[in-house]
Amino acid sequence: MRCHVEAAQIYSELKQKLAQQYPIDIENYMDGKAEFIKETDKKAAEWRRARSLR
């Protein structure tokens, strides 16, 4: 996410929200991040693929 500051900020805010929501429930905390991580990984793979085609 070093190249995508906006995504890093959104992820940071999500983690803070989840930490407040699930202060002692690591499973729900991790589940709450799962969809964001999945989507970000997908976008990163697409970005890498596009860069390699140059």
Secondary structure, DSSP 8 states (H G I E B T S, - for coil): -TT-HHHHHHHHHHHHHHHHH-TT-HHHHHHHHHHHHHHHHHHHHHHHHHHHT-
